[in-house]
Amino acid sequence: MSTGYERVIKAYEYVRSQTDFQPKIGVVLGSGLGNYAKQMEVVQEISYDEIPGFPVSTVEGHDGRFLFGYVSGTPVVLMKGRVHYYEGYSMEEVVLPIRLMALLQIQVLLLTNAAGGINPNFRVGDFMIIKDHISSFVPSPLIGRNLDELGDRFPDMSHVYDPSLREVLKATAKEAGIEVQEGVYVQASGPNYETPVEIRMFAALGADAVGMSTTCEAMVARHAKVRVCGISCISNAAAGLSDEELCHSDVQEMANKRGKIFEQYISGIIQHLNTSLD
């Protein structure tokens, strides 16, 4: 048994010592969704700092706890706040929560984030369904000894974001009257925002939005054969696309403004996913 797998197992054993709740869907709550817990019937809360060897969120707006409970009758585990590579954690630590949820046998992982818009057709406040990603600007979370217990050494990434789940996200938005975009997300390391030249490079590579999370989480989930879908809230125009200087508080403010609609959308998605998984 590898050291990395032992660490995940210890975290899993601790969680199972606290709850036998069986989630069907895992959700990572990004900026603007901090109050989403009010939408669910919480059965158990576990703070990250209670779990042995677990990374702790240090960014404002990322609470740092697992919530186990029900959203419209669907058993869900929510990550209320994620950890980021730029906080100084190794990539192995950053994706530890995702591997834990995979061991908890979730069927689907729904990733959310706030992102900078690169596509000139996007407006601040839009929601973007992630159809693919570019992960080349951060270390792969699969570097190092493979965790054979979780997945293959060379996992296929042809369809990271499940096409049928993307259709569920589109149908849910249409039903709720929520306009959505679809595009490619690129993860940068942060914590600095990108330069205008870097944004032009990302655009040339085919990226529609940029952020500092998500792709590493999606890759680890696919490694563990968990189906993945993702949504970005376009919280700002990326560097060089407006006259405004980028500021974390402004990004948070826009994400929070769209928070209520985002919450409505997430709840609808969970309901529809639950039906599609039955």
N, C-alpha and C positions, 0 to 999 in steps of 0.2 A: 504494500500500500504506500503510495507516494505521500510526501509531507504535505503537499497542497490538498490532497484528498482527505488526509487526516484532519486538516484544519476545517474543511467543510463539514466533515462528519461530526466533529466536536460541536460546531454551531448547530447542526441539525439535531443532535442528541439533546442539546440544551433546550431548543425550541420545543421538541417533542416532550420534554419533561414538564413544560409549562402548559401545553395545549395539545389535544389530539385532533384539533380542527383540520378538516381536509379541504383545502381550497381547490377550485377548478380553474380559476383565472388569477394571474398575478398582474399587478398594476404598479408601475413606477410613476409617482406623482412628481411632475416638474413644477417650475415656477408658475404661480397663479392658481395652483390647485391645493394649496395648503389647508384650505377649509373643507376639503372634500369629505373628510371623515364624518361630517354632519349628514352626509347623504347615505350613510350605511349604518346598519345595526351591528355595532362592534361587540364581538364576543371576547376578544383578548387583545391586549396591547403588550408589545415587548420592545423596550428601548434597545437600540443598537449597543449601547454601552453595558448592557446586562449580559450580552452574548460573549462567551469567551473568544478572544482573539479577533473580535469584529471591529471593522473600521467605523469611526464616528463622524457624522456630518459636522463640518465647521463653518458652512456658508449660511449667511442670514437667509431665512425663508426655507431652509431645509431642516425640518424638525429632527429627524433621525429616529424613526421607530417603525416597526411592523404593526399593522392593524389587521386582525383576522375578524371576518364577519360576513354579513350578507348585504348585497345591493340588489334590491328587488327580488329577493329570494335566491340569488346566485351566490354561492360560497366563493369568497374572494380574499386574497392576501394583498394588502396595499403596502408599498414602501412610501412612507410619508417623509420624503427627502432622500436624496441619493448622495453618494460620495463621488468625488471627482479626482481625476489624475492630477490636476493642478494643485490639489490640497497637499500633495507630497506623498500620497499613497502609491504603492506599486500598482501596476495594472492588475496583478493577481488579487490584491486587496479590493480594488475598485469593483471587480466583478464577483467577489465572494457572495454578496447578497443574491445575485441572480442564480448562482450555482446552488445556493441554499434553497431557493424557490423551486429549482428543477428537482432537487431531492424530495421536496414536499409534493412532487408529482402534479404540478400545475400542467394544464393542457395547452394554455395560451398565455403569452406574455404581451401585455399592452404597455408600450413605452410612450411617455409624453415628455415634452420639453418646451422651453422658450428658445427661439432661434432668431438669428438675424436674416432678413430677407435679402437674397442675392438676385433672384429673378425680378426684372423690372416690372413684370405684370402683377407681382404680389403687392398687396397693401399691408401696412401695419395693422395688426389685429386679425389677419387672415389665419385660418387653420390649414395646414398642409399635411395631407396623408403621405407618409414616407413610402415611396415605391422602391427605393434603392439607396445605397449610401456609399460614401468614399471614406475609407478608414486609414488611408495611407500616411496620414500626417500624425498619427499617434502609434505607439507600439501595439502590436497585436496582443490581445489578452491570452492567446493560445501559445505564446512563446514559452519555451522551457519544456520540462518533462510533461508529456501528455498525461492527462487524467483519464486513463483507459476506462475507469469505472463509469465515467460520464459520457465519453464520446470518442470518435475516431481521431487518429493523429492528423489526418488531412481532410477535414470536413468540407463538403461542397457548400459554396455560398452563392449559387446561381439564383436562388430565390429566398433571400434572407427574410423579406417581408412577404408573407404568405399571400399569393394572389387572390385566393378565395376570401381571406379575411379582409383584404383591402376592399373587396366588393361589399362586404358587410358594413365597413366604415362609410363607404359612399352611400349605400342605401339608407343607413341610419341618419346621415346628414340630410339627405333629400326628404326623408319623412319628417324630420324636425324643422325643415325650412332653414337649415344652416348651410351657407355657401362654403365650399371647401376647394382647396387647390390640391394638386398632387405633384410631388417632385422628389428630387434627390437631396439628401442631407449629407453634409460633410462635417466630420468632427475634427476640430483643432484642439491643441493641448490646453490653451489658456495659460494663466488667468488673464493675460492681456487680450484686448480685442485685436482683430486683424488690421493690417494696413490696407489702404485702398488698392495697392498693387497686388497684395495677396488675394483680395476679393476678386479682382479681375482674373487672376490665375484660376481661382476656384470656379468662376463662371465659365472660363474657357474649357475646364475639365468636365463641365456639365452639371455643376452643383446649383441648386435652387435656394438653399438655406444653409446656414452655418451655426454650429453650437459647440459646446465643450463636453458633450456626454453622448450617450445613446448607442453609437455604433459598436463600441466594445461590449456593451450589454447585449445587444442583438446577436453578436457573433458567438458569445458564450452560450446564449440560449439555444441557438441553432446547433452548436457543437453538441449540446445535450438533447437535441431532437425535440425541443419545445417550439411550437409554432409562434411566430412573432408578427405583431403589427405595431405601427407607431404613428404618432401625430405630433407635429410641431405647431406651436402658436407663434406666429411671426410678430415678435415683440418690438422690433426696430428694423430700420433699413441698415444694411451692413455698411461698413466704413467706405466712404467715398461716394455713396449713393444719396446722401443728403448733406445739408450744411450743418447738421447737429453733431456735436461731440458725443461719443458713446459713453453712457454712464449706467452702472448696474442698477441704481435706484430707479432710473427712468425705465429700464427694461422690466424691472419688477412691477412698476406702476402700471405699465401697459398690460402685462400678463395678468395682473390683478383685476384690471378693468374688464378683461375678457373672461375672468374666472367663472362667473355665474353661467355664462353660455357654455364655456368649456366643461363645467361640471355637468350641465344638462346633456351635453354631447357624450361625455364619458359614460354616464348612467345608461343612456340609450344604447351605446355600443355594448356594454356589459350584458344588457338584456338580450340583445340580438345575438351576441356571441353564445350566450347560454343556450338559446334555442338552436343555433346551428351546430352545437356540440352534442346535443341530445341524440 
